[in-house]
Amino acid sequence: MEGVIRTVKVKLDVPDERCDDLHQTKDQFLHCANTTAAWAWRYPDEYCVTSKQQAENALYERLRNETALTANLVQKGIRRAIEATKSGVARLKRGETTSQPHFDAWSVVYDKRSATFHRDHVSLSTINGRVECEYVIPDDPEETPIGEYLLNEDYEFRMSTLQYDRSTDSFYLHARMRRTTDEHEQSTGVSSDAKHRTVLGVDLNVDGSLAVTSTGEFIGNADEMNHRRREFEKTRGSMQQTGTRSAHLSIQSMDDREHRWMRDELHRASNLILDEARDHGCTHVAFENLTDIRDRMAGAKRFHAWAFRRLYEYVEYKAELLDIEIEQVSPAYTSQRCSKCGFTHERNRRSKHQFSCQKCEYELNADYNASKNIARKLLKRLRSGQTSSSGGAPCQCALKSGTVNLNGEFIAPVDSTAEGESTDKPTTSVVGH
């Protein structure tokens, strides 16, 4: 049930020193929208592009490099233009006169990935990090939209729009609020936030498989990526020594070829991760937090950090189309904890790719073990965030065959009689081979 939607206009108290960050964010957001509109609008010579996925595949990487926006804001700019293009195409079909969409009005679209909404303030993503803005709330908000919806716990925040009033030099958030209670909830006492949650855990690696999921899929080939990277670097080094213009142009062409190859590999890996999530009915995908990953992960280089961030971003923006949420969790002890009994010790990690619990003797692939622990961390967070008086709906981790909850209770699929949740080796061929 979608519930009742209301839009509330609330003024923001923006710190003076951060106003320019919001203005620059708007400029870059509109750049994404207008660039997409120019690319998608092909009337009258060709059919206009109205596929969000096609536009994102074609423009996302370019716009990420051209702006300082987060992945989500780039995505929102692209999608705004595609929606406008769709409307234009519809008008043309009706015989009406129209032209390529152009965006110049001050506005930026935010959702729960690019903003954190609270009852008294909002945290907004900008080109220069987050900015915290308090709401300007009237002394007596009762019987006003702010009191009825913004401050009402029965309503949750949805995608909202930031706008600026030049005449008053003020920023306003047009917050879309959705009612979270309905007749069924009132009669049963079951909150709408107590929905079934299934998490897919993803462990990232600098060698072996690029990504390993809690369902036992070994995705991508980090070794192949490293090898190709070294070969490109070796060839570049040889060409740089010649110093000719021809060599310089060849290096540029090689850089483009390397970048396209890497992008294609990461797109394939992201698609396979989401295939796993969709096939196992997952509502969430959990990655380890990528902050300072070069300091935490042995052997990780700047190249790996870039590849991991891009993979995460590809999964994130594609997941929105599937209504799957993407989260990051702390990586602490995920490689040392036994995913079966919970015993945590550094000696559990027998080798780079082998895990053997010193307590219960459970043995499996180390990366697969870590992926299950990553999923479990998000399960705990989701479970603690449930507010249902009845204790909330089931939270479980998706495994190779079945699911497991926080109590360690394994549930096999109806067509399986075996546990089938542990694996010691890749179960599928890796991308790139």
N, C-alpha and C positions, 0 to 999 in steps of 0.2 A: 504494500500500500504506500503510494507516494506521499500522501499526507498533504496538509494545507501549507501553501507557500505564501509568505509575506515578505515584502521588501521594506527595509527600514533605513532611512537616511540619518546618519549620525555624524556630527562634526568631529574631527580628530585634532588633538592637541599634539602637533608635530614639533619636536625640538628644532629651534631655529637653524642649528648647524646641520640638520639632516634634510631640510627642505629641498636643497639642490639635488640630493641623491634621488629623491622621488621624481623631480623634474627630468633628470637624466634617464631614469628608469622608464618614464613615459616615452621619451624620445626614442629609446632603443626598442621598446615594445612596439611602437607605431612603425618603426623601421622594419621590424619583422613582418608586420601585417601588410605594409605597402609593398615590400619586396615579394611577398607571397602573392598578393593580388596581381602584380605585374606579370608574374610567372604563370599564374593560373588563368588569367583572362586572355583568351585567344580568339575571341569573336572579332570579325566575321570569317577569318581565314580557316580556323580550326575549331574543334569542340573545346570548350573551356574545361579545365580540370576541377572536378568537384569532390575528389576523393581526398579525405584528410590523410590517410595513410600514404598515398602517393606523394602528396605535397611534403609530408614530413620526411619521407625517404629521400626526396630530391633536395630539400632545402635545410633540413635540421642542422647538419654538420656545418654548412656554410654560415648560417646565422649564429650558431654557437661561437664560431671563430670571429665573426664580425662584431659581436656584442659582448658585454660583460654580464648578461642576464643569466639566471639559473636555467636549467633545462626546462623546467615547467613553464616559465614565462615565455621562453622561445616557442614552446609548443602551443601555448595559449594564443600567441600572436599569429602563428600559422593558421590555427583553427578559426580565429576570428575572420581572417581573410577568406577562407574557404566557405564559411557560412554565408558571408556576403556575396561571394561568387555564385553560390547555389541560388540565393535570392534573385540575383541578376539574371541567371539563366531561366528561372521560373517566369520572370517578367517578360523576357524575350519570347518565351513560348506562348505567352498570352497576347503577343503582338504589341507590347508596350516598348517605348524607347528607353534605353538605359545605357550605361557606359561602365568602364572598368571601375571597380570600387576604389575609393581613396579615403584614407583615415587621417584626419587632422584634429579631431576633437580630443580634449585631454581626458584620457581614461586608460586604466590598466586593469586587467582581469586577474583576480586572485582566487585560488581554491585552497584546500587544506594542505597541499604540498608546498605552496609558496607563501602561505600565511598561517599564523597560529591565532585562532580567534578565541578571545576570552570575553567574559561578561563586562569587564571594565576597561579592557584595552585590546589592541591587536598588534601582532608582530608581523611586519611586512618585509618580504624579500626585496632588496634593491641591488643596484650595480655595485654597491659598496657595503655588502653585508645586510644584516637585519636592522630595522628601525622599530623601536617600541613607541606606539602612539596611544595615549589614553583617550577614551571617549569623553566628549563634552556632554554630560548628562544633566538635564534640568533638575532643579531642586525638588520638584514634585513630578516624577515621571509617570505616576499612575494615570491611567486612561489616556496615555499617549502611545504611539507606536513603539517608542523605546521601552516603555514599561511593559506593554502588553506582549511584545515579541522578543526584543533584544535582551531584556533582563529576565525573561521567562524561561525557566529550565525545561519547560515542555517543548521548547523550540530549539533546534540545532542549526548551526551555521552551515550554509551551502556556498557555492561559488558566488563571489561578490565582486563589485566593481569599485575601484578607487577613482574619484573625480576631483577636479580642482576648480574652484570659483575664483576667476581672476579679479572680479570686482571687489571681493572681500579678502582676497589673498588667503583663502581657506581651503583645506582639504576635507573631503567628505567620503565616507565609506557607505556605499549603497549595499547593505548587508541583506542577502537573501536568507530567510529563516524558514525552516521546515518544521511543522508540528510533528513531534515524535510519539505522541500518544494518540490512540484511537479507541473506538468502542471495544475492540477485542482486548486491548491492553487493560482498559478500565475494568472489564469484567473478569479477566483472568489474573491480573496482577503481574503479567509478564511484560517486561519493558522491551521496546523495539530495539534497544541496543544489545539485548541478550540474544543475538542471532548466532547461528552455527558458524564456527570459525575453524578453518583448516589451513595450516601453515606449511609451506614448502621452504625448507632451509637450503641455502646455497653457500658453498665454501669455494673461495677463489684461490688459485695457486699460480706460482711462478714457474713451475715445471710439472711434468705429467699432464694431467687433464686441466684445462683452463678453469672449469667449474664442475663441481660435483654436487648433486642434489640429494636431499634426504630420501628421495624415491629411488636412489641407486643408479641414477644416470650420470655417466662420465662424459662431459660435453666439452668440445673444443680440444685443441692440442697446443698447450703452452710451449712444449719442446719445439714443435714445428715453427711456432711464431718466433721463438728465440733464435732458431737456426736461420730463418728468413731474414730476421733483423740483422744478424751478424753478417750474412752474405751481402745485404744492401750496404752496410757500413764499410765492409772490406772493398767493395767496388767503388763506393764514393771516395774512399781514401785514395785509391789508385788514380782516379780521375782528377781529384783536387791537386795532386802532385804535378800534373801536366800544366795546369794554369791557363789553358786555352779557353776561348769563348765557347767553342764547340763542346768542350768538356763541361763547362758551366751549364750550358743548356741541357746536356745529357743528364747532369745531376738533378736539375729541376724536374725533368721528365721522370727520372727514377724515383724522386721523392713523391711525385703524384701517383706513380704506379704502386709504390709501397703503401701509401696512405689508402688508396682504393682497395687494395688487397686486405689490409688490416680492417678497414671498415666493413667489408663484406663478411669477413670471418666473425667479427663481433656481432653483426646483425644476425648471422646464422645461429650463433650461440644464444643470443637473446631470444630468438624465435623458439629454439629448442627448450629453453628454460620455461617459457610461457606455455609451450605445448604440454610440458609436464604438469604445470600448475592447473591448466584447464582439464587435462585428462584425469587428474585426481581430485577434481572439484575443490581446488584451493581458493580461499578468499584472500590470502596474504602470501607474499614471498618475503623471506627474511635474508638479508645480506649482513655480513659483518660490517661494522663502521669503517669507512675507508679513510678517515682522517689519520694522518701520520702513518699510513700503511708502509711507507718505505722504511720507517724507523722500526716498525714492529715485525715485519716479515723478512726473514733471512733471505738474502739474494734478490730482493725486490729492487728494481731500478726505476728511474723516472719513467721509462717506457712502460713498465708494468703498471705503475700507478695511473698513468694516462689510460691504458687499456682497461683497467678495472673500472675507472670512473665512467668511461664511455659505455662499457657494457651495462653498468648499473643504469645509466641514463636511458639507453635504448630499451631496457626492460621496463623502466619506469613509465616512459611515455606510451609505449605499446600496451602496457597493462591497463591503462585508463580505459581503453576501448573495450577491455574484457571485464571491467568493473572489479579488478583485482588490485589490492593495495600493496605497495612496496615499502618496506621498512628496513632500517639499519639497527643493529644491536651491538652491544659491546662484545669484542672478540675475546675478552679475558677468559682464559682457561678452556676455551672450546676445543683446543687440541689435546688437552691433558685429561679432561673429564670423560669417564666411561659413560656412554649414552645408555647403557643398560642398567647399571647399578648406581651410578652417580659418584663412584670413587674417583677422586681427582689427585693425580700425582704426575710429576714430570717423567717418571720412569715408565708410565703407561705407553708413552710414545716410543715403541721399540726401534723404529727406523723412520726414515722420511715418509714412507707410505704404508707403514704397518702399525696398527694399534693393538696392544695386548694388555688388558686390565690386570694389574697386580693383585687385585682382590678376588674378582669373580672369574678371571681367566677368559673373559669374553674377547674374541679376536675378530678383527675386521679391518678393512681398508681405513687408514687414518683420516683421509679426507672425507670419506663417507661418515665416519664417526663424528667429525667436526660439523658436518652439515646438519646432522640431527641435533647436536647441541645448540647450533645457531637457531634452528627452528624452535627449540624448547625455550630459549630466552625470550623470543617474541611471544610464545604462548603464555609465559608467566606475566608479561606486561599486559597482554590482552585480557587475561583472566582477572588481574588485579584492577583493571579499568572497568569491569562490568559493574553495573549498579542495580541489577535486578534483585528484588527482595527474595526471589526464589533461588538465588545462587547463580544465575546466569546459564547460558546455553553451553553445550560442549565445546571445548577448545582442544584441538588435537593436531598432531604432526603427521603429515603425509609420508608414508614409507613405500618401499618397493612393492609391498603387497599388504594393503591394509593401512591402519592408522594406530597411533599410540597417544594416550593422553598424559597429563602431568603426573598422574599416579602410576604410570608405567603399565597401564592396562592396554593390551594389544587387541585390536578388533580386526579380524581377517575379513576380506570381502566374501560375499555370499557364495562365490564359486570357487573358494579356496579352502583347503583343509590344513595347509601348512602355514607356519609363521611367516617365512619368506621375507623377513625384514632386514637381515644382515647380508652384507656382500663383502667379498674380499678382493674383487677385481672389477674392472669396467664391464658393464652389461650391454653397452652399445658401442658401435664404432665411433671414433672421435671425428669431430669436424676437421677437415683438411686432409684426411687420409682417403 
